[in-house]
Amino acid sequence: MIVDNTQTQMRKGILEYCILSIISRGEIYASDIIGELKKARLLVVEGTLYPLLTRLKNNGLLSYAWKESTSGPPRKYYQITPAGLEVLGKLDTTWEELVFAVQTSMEGRKTSDTGQ
C-alpha cells in the first residue's frame, strides 16, 4: 500500500538524523540507542541499527571505544566526531526547513478541513 511505503521512507529518511542527535548527547551503547528510539516511537531493530552505525562510522561521523562491562563481555560505546557534529548542525537546519515547509503546506488544508 502506498501509505505504508511512504511512512517507511519518511522514517528511514530521519533515522540517521535521530541517531546522530541521540549520540551527540554523549557516549552511548547501541542497546541504549534502540531504547531512545523506542521511547521516541521510532522502532528500530538491531539488524537495522548496526549497519547504520557502521556506515556513520565509516563516513567519519562516529567513533567508538570498547569498555569493560560488569555484566558480560566488553561493550562498544559510540560517540560523535567533530565531523559528525558538523553534519548534525547541517541536518538541524534542514530539519527546521522541512518542518516549516510541511507546516506551511498543511495550513491551507487545515483551514479548508474545518470549513473556515
C-alpha positions as CSV (number, residue, x, y, z in Angstrom):
1,M,0.0,0.0,0.0
2,I,1.3,3.5,-0.9
3,V,0.7,4.9,2.6
4,D,2.9,2.1,4.2
5,N,5.7,2.7,1.7
6,T,5.6,6.5,2.2
7,Q,5.6,6.1,6.0
8,T,8.6,3.7,5.8
9,Q,10.5,6.0,3.6
10,M,9.8,9.0,5.9
11,R,11.1,7.1,8.9
12,K,14.2,5.8,7.0
13,G,14.9,9.4,6.0
14,I,15.1,10.7,9.5
15,L,16.7,7.7,11.2
16,E,20.3,8.7,10.7
17,Y,19.5,12.2,11.9
18,C,17.8,10.9,15.1
19,I,20.8,8.5,15.7
20,L,23.3,11.4,15.4
21,S,21.1,13.5,17.7
22,I,21.0,10.8,20.3
23,I,24.7,10.1,20.2
24,S,25.5,13.8,20.3
25,R,24.3,13.9,23.9
26,G,27.2,11.7,25.0
27,E,28.8,8.3,24.7
28,I,26.2,5.6,24.3
29,Y,25.8,1.9,23.9
30,A,23.8,0.5,20.9
31,S,21.1,-1.0,23.1
32,D,20.6,2.3,24.7
33,I,20.2,3.9,21.3
34,I,17.5,1.4,20.5
35,G,15.8,2.3,23.8
36,E,15.9,6.0,23.0
37,L,14.5,5.4,19.5
38,K,11.7,3.2,21.0
39,K,10.9,6.0,23.6
40,A,10.6,8.4,20.6
41,R,8.3,5.8,18.9
42,L,10.7,5.2,16.1
43,L,11.1,1.5,16.4
44,V,14.3,0.0,15.2
45,V,15.8,-3.5,15.5
46,E,19.4,-4.3,15.9
47,G,19.6,-5.6,12.3
48,T,18.8,-2.1,11.2
49,L,20.8,-0.1,13.7
50,Y,24.2,-1.8,13.4
51,P,24.6,-1.3,9.6
52,L,23.7,2.4,10.1
53,L,26.2,2.8,12.9
54,T,28.9,1.1,10.8
55,R,28.1,3.4,7.8
56,L,28.2,6.5,10.0
57,K,31.5,5.4,11.5
58,N,32.9,4.6,8.1
59,N,31.9,8.1,6.9
60,G,33.8,9.6,9.9
61,L,30.7,10.8,11.7
62,L,31.0,8.4,14.7
63,S,33.8,6.7,16.6
64,Y,33.6,4.1,19.2
65,A,35.5,2.7,22.2
66,W,35.4,-0.7,23.8
67,K,34.6,-0.6,27.6
68,E,34.5,-3.3,30.1
69,S,31.1,-4.4,31.3
70,T,30.2,-5.5,34.8
71,S,27.6,-7.9,33.3
72,G,29.4,-9.6,30.5
73,P,31.9,-9.0,27.6
74,P,33.2,-5.5,26.8
75,R,30.7,-3.2,25.1
76,K,31.2,-0.9,22.2
77,Y,30.2,2.7,23.1
78,Y,29.6,5.2,20.3
79,Q,30.5,8.9,20.3
80,I,30.0,11.6,17.7
81,T,33.1,13.1,16.0
82,P,33.7,16.7,15.1
83,A,32.7,15.9,11.5
84,G,29.5,14.3,12.9
85,L,28.7,17.4,14.8
86,E,29.2,19.5,11.7
87,V,26.8,17.2,9.7
88,L,24.3,17.2,12.6
89,G,24.3,21.0,12.5
90,K,23.5,21.0,8.8
91,L,20.8,18.4,9.4
92,D,19.3,20.6,12.2
93,T,18.9,23.4,9.6
94,T,17.5,21.0,7.0
95,W,15.0,19.6,9.6
96,E,13.9,23.2,10.6
97,E,13.3,23.9,6.9
98,L,11.4,20.7,6.4
99,V,9.2,21.4,9.4
100,F,8.4,24.8,8.1
101,A,7.6,23.5,4.7
102,V,5.3,20.8,6.0
103,Q,3.6,23.1,8.4
104,T,3.1,25.8,5.8
105,S,1.8,23.3,3.2
106,M,-0.7,21.9,5.8
107,E,-2.1,25.3,6.8
108,G,-4.4,25.6,3.9
109,R,-5.6,22.1,4.3
110,K,-6.4,22.5,8.0
111,T,-8.3,25.7,7.3
112,S,-10.3,24.1,4.4
113,D,-11.0,20.9,6.5
114,T,-12.6,23.0,9.3
115,G,-14.7,25.0,6.8
116,Q,-13.1,28.3,7.7
